Amino acid sequence: MREVATVLMKVSQNQYAETLLKAIGASTGGVGTTGSGRRAAAETLASWGIPADSYVMSDGSGLSRYNYVAPSTITAILARMHGDLKHREAFVATLPIAGRDGTISTRMRKTRAEANAVAKTGSIANVRSLSGYVRTRNGELLAFSIIANDFVLPAATINYISDTAVEALANLKR
């Protein structure tokens, strides 16, 4: 599972994500369908205290325009995963590392976020997201989620703005 999850997250292999959602549905007593996977995911999120009205899940990959999620919901999930001592290390290991590998291998280089921030990207036409963890100057771990929708600037500019925000968090000193 670690190998599959690592490819899914670091390379952003959408077909793996769709298949994983169906496998989750099958493993929880349902059949291997998107619907049964969504139900199983919703049960897990509810058990974590994530309100059902804080997201809409249409598919497993996030490529549907019928998926909706607020950054606050993503950061709540990230906080929950960080608090899960059994799964934390394995989960974080799947996330791309800024300036090093995966979908952010060329981003945030030569900044305090390089090799510090770990984050999952998401993109479809006129949507860009970046969500994960970064350590501040004094070692405080922060969960973050940045989502840009319906923008008219070039996607590269949106990525730059998101990277700059993560760099600001990495430079934060309280």
N, C-alpha and C positions, 0 to 999 in steps of 0.2 A: 504494500500500500504506500509506503514511503516513496518508492521510486515513481509510482504513478502520480502521486500528489506533487512530487518535485517537478516532474515534467509539466503537469497541469498548471502549476503556479509560476514556475520560472520561465517557461517557454510560452505560457498562456495558450495551452492546447485545449481549444474549446470543445472538441469532440470528446476528450477525456472527461471534461466537466459534465457534459450531457450524459455520458455513460455512467459516471459516478452517481449522479442524481438517481438514475434508474436503478442502479445496483443498491443504493440505500433503500429505495422503495421496496425492492425485492427482499432485502435482508431483514426488513422489519415486519415480515408477514404478508406483505402485499405482492403485487406482481411488478415486474421490472418496467414500469411506465413512468413517464414524467409526472403524471398525477399522483401516483403512489409515493414517488420521491419527494414531491412538494409537500404532501401530507406528513411524511416522516420528518422532513426538515422543519416544518411548522411546529410539530410537537416538540422537537428539540429546542427550537428557539423559544417557544412558550415556557419550557422548563427552565430556561436561562433568564426568564423575566423580560424577554423581548416582546413588546406588544404586537399583536397580529396586525394592527392598523398602521404599523411603522414601516411596512414594506409590502410589495406585491411581487411575487415570484412567478414568472411565466415559464421560464426554462432554466436549465442548469448552467448554461454558459454565460448568461448575462447579455447575450446578443439581441434578445428581443426588445423592441421598443415598448413592450408592455411590462417590463420590469421597472419597478420603482423602489428606491431606497434612499433614506436620508443619511447624510454623513454621521449624524448622531447615532443612528442604528448600527452603522458599521463600526464606529468606535466602541459602542457597547459590546458588540461581538468580539472585537479585538481585546477589550478589557477582560471579558469572560475567558477567552482562550489563554491570555497571559496568566490568569488566576488558576488555570487548570494544570496543576503540577504534573499530572500524568501525561498530558498531551502537548504542553507548552513547547518543549524543546523540539519535538518532531514537527509541530506546526510552523514555528519560526524558521526552521531549517528549509522549509519549502519556499519561503519568500525570496524573491530576487533581492540581491544586495547592490545598493547604489554604487555605481562605478566599477562593479566587479562581474556580475553575471545576470542572466535572465533579461527581462524586458527593460531593465534600467541599467544595463551594463555600461552604457555610454553617457549616463546622466549623473549629474552632481559630482563630477570628477573635480579633483583639486579643491574640494570644499570640506568643511567639517562633517558633512553628511556622507561623504564617500566612505564606504566600508562600515558605516555606522547605521544609516537608514536601511531598513528592510521593508519592502512594500510591493504590493500587487497593483499592477496597472489595469486599466480597463479602457477600451475605446471602441466606439462605433461612430458613424458620421455625426459630427457636431457634438460629441460627448467625449470627455476625457476624465478619468479618475485616477487617483493615486491614494492608496490607503495602506497603513502599516505602523511601524514603530521607529522611533529615533531617540537617541540619548542626548540629553543636553550637555552643556559644558561641565556641569557638576554631577553628571551621571544619572540624572533622573530620566526614567524611561517614560516617553510620551506615546500614546496612541493617537493617530491622526487620520483624517479622511478628507480628501479634497475632491469635489465633483464639480465639473463645469459642463453646463448644458446649453444648447442652442446658441453657441457663440459664433461670431462672424470673423474673428481673428484667425490667422493660420493656426493649425493644431500645434505646430512647433512652439508658437508663442504661448499657448495655454500650458504646454508641458514646461516651458521655461518658468512661467509664473508659479506653477505648482512646485517645481524644484526649488525655486527661490524661497517659497514658504517653508519647505522642509529644512532648507539650509538655515533659515532664521530660527527654527525650533532647535536645530543642532547647536546653534550659537547662543541660545538662551542661557542666561545665568541668573539664578534667583538668590 
